[in-house]
Amino acid sequence: MAESRLVTDGGTAVSPEERLAELEAENERLRAEKQEAEETVDDLRTAMEELTEGMAAAADGDLTRTLDLDASEEVVAEMADSFDGMRTELARTLATAQEFAEEVDEASESATTVAEDVRKEAERVNDSTANINDATDEQREKIETVSAEMSNLSATIEEITSTAENVALMAEQTADRGEEGQESAEQAIDELDQIEEQTERARDSVDELTDYMAEIGDIVEFITDIAEQTNILALNANIEAARAGEEGAGFAVVADEVKSLAEETKDAAEEIETLIQDIRAQSEETADGMADVSESVETGSKTVDEALEALSGIAEQAKETNDGVQEIKHATNEQAGTAQEVSQMADEVADLSETTAEETDSVVDAMANHQEQFGSVVSSIKELSGQVTFLREELDAFELDADHQAVQRASSAEARTSRREATGETVVIGSKMFQSNVLLAYMTYELLEETTDVSPVAKVQMGRMQENFEAVTSGETDLYWSYDGTVLRQFVGDESSVDDAAEVYRKAKAVESKYDLVLGEATRMNNTWALSPRRVWCEEQDVHSLPDLAAYVRAGNDLSMAYDPDFRDRSDGLSGLAALYDFPDDAVEAIQANSVAYEEAAQRYETIDTGNVDMVQGLLADAWIDVHDLQPLADPDNYFFFYRPVPLVRGEAARTHPSLVDTVNRISPTIETAEEMRQLVRQVKIGKKDPRVVAREHLETNGLL
């Protein structure tokens, strides 16, 4: 039988045995190559596993692990070298960053202390400058008073000078008149002597007249006797004539005539006697008068002598007075000049004092500006300190890529939202201005976006309480986070006193029947109002609670705040606090006069670093409380109402999406205290993290995502 042959491609004929041998050899070679490839794959797998573990460790923050690879492949060796180089460089960079963060942290703490000391010193300097300013104003007023008084004194001295001149003139005139008086007195003495002589002569004449009157009296008496005798004779003649009858008739006529003449003579004699008596009486009076005149002249003479001596003394004293007045005149002239100079100097000092006061005002203004600048510096340093602390926390955890991944997830979520908006399955989430409210809105957004089919739309920071409520009731938004206390007081309209959180929530549910709304589950956190002084102030004043603060005010201490306008104006704010704790009647007005009102929380907290206020009114969840090292005052009487965050959902949205309320309610149990919320807000405000990232991380930490 003929041997069969195979023909190869090259045309050479080979036997099957030869071909089989070739195939076996080829198979052996392939097995060897396969084994070599498997060994290479095993080496690569080991290297990749080692590299993966190293990268995972690095991702977890362990940069101390090195790759110990026995890599025969050049690419593996290059990967190992590149990883080790990257790890070493990253470790070095992070070590430098940590060291720098520690240095900045220490420096910021030191700077905070120094800045705080500088702020306090500036405050003291400002107070001292203000005191100096007040003293300068008072000094200026006193100097102006002195200047006015000196002007008055100068005018008075001028008047005295003028008066002295008049007195001097009058003294000269008095001296002249004194001399004239002396001459007149001497003349008066001479004339009195003459009067005395004449009076003596008159007295003698009166005496002689008296004697003559006596003689005349005797004659008159004699005539009277004759008249009486003649009258008797006439009577007898009539008797005899009657006896004679006719012959005696003529004789009777003569007798009657004689009788008549005798009676007339008697009457005349009596009249003369009367006149003589009158003359005698007048003579006696004249004599007495002359005696008195003589005595008076004698006395007058003596008086004139005394007056003469007095006038002589007056003349000498007038001369001396004139000399003294001349000296006073010269002295007052000098005083007037000096007073004028003093007045001029007082005016100059007043001008200088006014200039000093103006300069002091400038210093006070400058110090006030410096205080504000110091306050801003302190705020900036505290903010930097907070950022550094946050950086250190991040570096300690070494989760460097978390934000980037979260932002990528957020971007993907936005893309999904755009697709869902096209289908109309959207839920619009509103929020108030507060950062804690913004975080709750983003938590709601992330949870709905990740776990439901609806497309959430975030409209954060739409406005204050009323704007958000009007938006959800009008259908502009579908839900937002309110507070159970706000719902009860503002929307239900129940102002009754409630001191139990569960009761507040139960009563707030009445909003569902009043409006087409659904009230979700409240958080355990009470984000109510808080009054927060600096910790050091609390220790210095021993004020740690609202009752302590009330005692501080009742003791007569001044108090100042930086507060929200709502706290100032609402009945459950400052006025209610004063009523509860019996503040003095004028305390509220005094506090308002010393305080400032800002809607922005950050602006209120910055104010406390200027030293212009004692405390800040804000919310318990404000991150600035920790940044500025403040201490919220305890509220043992629950004066500040319960304000627990609670979702308020539009009824139509809840009916359209039956799982909406239950989904949102899952967020509430994850926030138990205001301190927890402050930590979240701090990451946004101080750490400058995206609030959506912080919201998602919170949900992830609590197992909701």
Helices and strands as residue ranges (DSSP letters): E 6-7, E 13-14, H 16-59, H 74-244, G 245-248, H 249-397, H 402-423, E 426-432, H 435-451, E 455-463, H 465-474, E 479-483, H 484-486, I 487-492, H 501-508, H 511-514, E 517-519, E 529-533, H 535-541, H 546-554, E 561-563, H 565-569, H 574-580, H 587-594, E 596-597, H 601-608, E 615-619, H 624-627, E 645-650, H 651-656, H 660-665, G 668-670, H 674-685, H 691-701
